Amino acid sequence: MSQPAARRFPIRYSIQRWNDNLWFYGALFVVLVVLIAVKLVLRQPILNLVPPLILVAIFLGVFWTMRMLSYVEVRDDTLRIRYVFRHLELPLSSLSKVRRQPLEVAFAPAERRRYVNRFVRKLAREPAAYLRIDRRQDGLLEQAEERLGPRLVAGPDIVLPLAGVDEFIAQMKGRLKGQAN
């Protein structure tokens, strides 16, 4: 039986960041474009509005790029996690358990509360995927924390608020069950 094609599941931190900034920078971009159009109609110079317009367009491009570079991809025998410039590839055999819980569970211990930012607060009650790394894998947990950072790694778990988390967990459980047989 053939495996389905690799599917990407976006990480919701970057989606939330894009949505929050889109309103501010998008509105500012529209206002600047309208001001430039008005000045062109009135035959006034627009040179002083061009640099802010370019700067706002760059900010929008950066946030859109961050959104596109934050995902989890399930491949044949590996799981690729990419969060902007951080990335990690895990063999599926290194995962012992996959479960769905609210994101706030990962940040409940006192030592983890310092990692709560406004994006975590907004997504706290939303479901997240908790991927348990098998402790028998030498150094993999340390490598995951080093590469992904402490906000995404909580103890032996990698915590990912994903778009389509239920589909991701069903797909992962099917693959992990297939490996156990």
C-alpha positions as CSV (number, residue, x, y, z in Angstrom):
1,M,0.0,0.0,0.0
2,S,1.5,3.4,-1.0
3,Q,2.0,6.1,1.6
4,P,0.1,9.4,1.1
5,A,2.1,12.4,0.0
6,A,3.8,14.6,2.6
7,R,1.5,17.1,4.1
8,R,2.4,20.3,5.9
9,F,0.6,21.5,9.0
10,P,1.2,25.2,9.8
11,I,2.3,26.1,13.3
12,R,-0.3,28.5,14.7
13,Y,2.2,30.8,16.5
14,S,3.2,32.3,13.2
15,I,-0.3,32.3,11.8
16,Q,-1.4,34.3,14.9
17,R,1.6,36.7,14.5
18,W,0.6,37.2,10.8
19,N,-3.0,37.9,11.6
20,D,-2.2,40.3,14.4
21,N,0.2,42.3,12.3
22,L,-1.8,42.2,9.1
23,W,-4.4,44.5,10.6
24,F,-2.0,47.1,11.7
25,Y,0.5,47.0,8.8
26,G,-2.1,46.2,6.2
27,A,-4.2,49.2,7.3
28,L,-1.1,51.4,7.3
29,F,-0.2,50.2,3.8
30,V,-3.7,51.0,2.5
31,V,-3.7,54.4,4.1
32,L,-0.3,55.2,2.5
33,V,-1.5,54.0,-0.9
34,V,-4.6,56.2,-0.6
35,L,-2.5,59.2,0.4
36,I,-0.2,58.6,-2.5
37,A,-3.2,58.4,-4.9
38,V,-4.7,61.6,-3.5
39,K,-1.3,63.4,-3.8
40,L,-1.0,62.2,-7.4
41,V,-4.4,63.5,-8.3
42,L,-3.6,66.8,-6.7
43,R,-0.2,66.8,-8.5
44,Q,1.7,67.1,-5.3
45,P,5.1,65.4,-4.6
46,I,4.9,61.9,-3.2
47,L,8.5,61.3,-2.5
48,N,8.1,61.6,1.3
49,L,5.5,58.8,1.4
50,V,7.4,56.3,-0.7
51,P,10.0,55.2,2.0
52,P,7.3,54.5,4.7
53,L,5.3,52.5,2.0
54,I,8.3,50.4,1.2
55,L,9.1,49.9,4.9
56,V,5.5,48.7,5.6
57,A,5.6,46.4,2.6
58,I,8.9,44.9,3.9
59,F,7.3,44.3,7.3
60,L,4.3,42.6,5.7
61,G,6.7,40.5,3.6
62,V,8.7,39.4,6.6
63,F,5.6,38.3,8.6
64,W,4.2,36.5,5.6
65,T,7.6,34.7,5.1
66,M,7.7,33.7,8.8
67,R,4.2,32.2,8.4
68,M,5.3,30.2,5.3
69,L,8.4,29.0,7.1
70,S,6.6,27.6,10.2
71,Y,5.2,24.1,9.7
72,V,5.4,20.4,10.5
73,E,5.7,18.0,7.6
74,V,5.0,14.3,7.9
75,R,7.1,12.4,5.4
76,D,7.5,8.6,4.9
77,D,9.7,7.9,7.9
78,T,10.5,11.3,9.3
79,L,8.8,14.3,10.9
80,R,10.2,17.6,9.8
81,I,9.6,20.5,12.2
82,R,10.4,24.0,10.9
83,Y,9.8,27.1,12.9
84,V,11.2,30.1,11.0
85,F,15.0,29.6,11.1
86,R,14.8,26.6,13.6
87,H,14.4,23.1,12.2
88,L,14.5,19.5,13.3
89,E,14.0,16.2,11.5
90,L,12.9,13.4,13.8
91,P,12.6,9.8,12.7
92,L,9.1,8.5,13.4
93,S,10.7,5.6,15.3
94,S,12.0,8.1,17.9
95,L,8.4,9.1,18.9
96,S,6.7,7.0,21.6
97,K,3.4,8.8,21.9
98,V,1.3,11.5,20.3
99,R,-1.6,13.1,22.0
100,R,-3.9,16.2,21.9
101,Q,-4.2,18.6,24.8
102,P,-4.8,22.3,25.3
103,L,-1.6,24.3,24.8
104,E,-1.9,25.8,28.3
105,V,-1.0,22.4,29.8
106,A,2.6,22.7,28.6
107,F,3.0,26.1,30.3
108,A,1.3,25.2,33.6
109,P,4.5,24.4,35.6
110,A,6.0,27.4,37.3
111,E,9.4,27.0,35.6
112,R,7.7,27.2,32.1
113,R,5.5,30.3,32.8
114,R,8.4,32.6,31.7
115,Y,7.9,31.3,28.1
116,V,4.3,32.5,27.9
117,N,4.0,35.4,25.5
118,R,0.9,37.0,24.0
119,F,0.7,34.4,21.2
120,V,0.7,31.6,23.8
121,R,-2.0,33.4,25.8
122,K,-4.2,33.8,22.8
123,L,-3.8,30.1,21.8
124,A,-3.8,28.7,25.4
125,R,-7.2,27.0,25.3
126,E,-6.7,25.7,21.7
127,P,-5.6,22.1,21.1
128,A,-2.0,21.4,20.5
129,A,-0.1,18.2,19.5
130,Y,2.2,16.8,22.1
131,L,4.9,14.5,20.6
132,R,6.6,12.4,23.2
133,I,10.2,11.6,22.3
134,D,11.4,8.1,23.4
135,R,13.9,8.6,26.2
136,R,15.9,5.7,24.9
137,Q,17.0,7.9,22.0
138,D,20.5,9.1,23.0
139,G,20.7,12.9,22.9
140,L,17.6,13.4,20.8
141,L,15.7,15.3,23.5
142,E,18.7,17.7,24.1
143,Q,19.1,18.2,20.3
144,A,15.3,19.0,20.0
145,E,15.5,21.6,22.8
146,E,18.7,23.1,21.3
147,R,17.3,23.3,17.8
148,L,13.7,24.2,18.5
149,G,14.0,26.2,21.7
150,P,12.3,25.8,25.1
151,R,9.0,27.3,24.0
152,L,8.4,24.3,21.7
153,V,10.0,21.6,23.9
154,A,8.5,20.9,27.3
155,G,10.2,18.1,29.2
156,P,10.1,15.0,27.0
157,D,7.4,16.5,24.7
158,I,7.5,18.7,21.7
159,V,4.4,20.9,21.9
160,L,3.1,22.2,18.6
161,P,-0.1,24.3,18.2
162,L,-1.0,23.2,14.7
163,A,-3.7,24.1,12.2
164,G,-5.5,20.8,11.5
165,V,-4.2,19.3,14.8
166,D,-6.9,16.5,14.8
167,E,-5.9,15.4,11.3
168,F,-2.2,15.5,12.2
169,I,-2.7,13.4,15.3
170,A,-4.8,10.8,13.4
171,Q,-2.1,10.6,10.7
172,M,0.7,10.3,13.3
173,K,-1.2,7.7,15.4
174,G,-1.8,5.6,12.2
175,R,1.9,5.7,11.4
176,L,3.1,5.0,14.9
177,K,0.7,2.1,15.1
178,G,1.9,0.8,11.7
179,Q,5.5,0.9,13.1
180,A,4.5,-1.1,16.2
181,N,3.2,-4.0,14.1
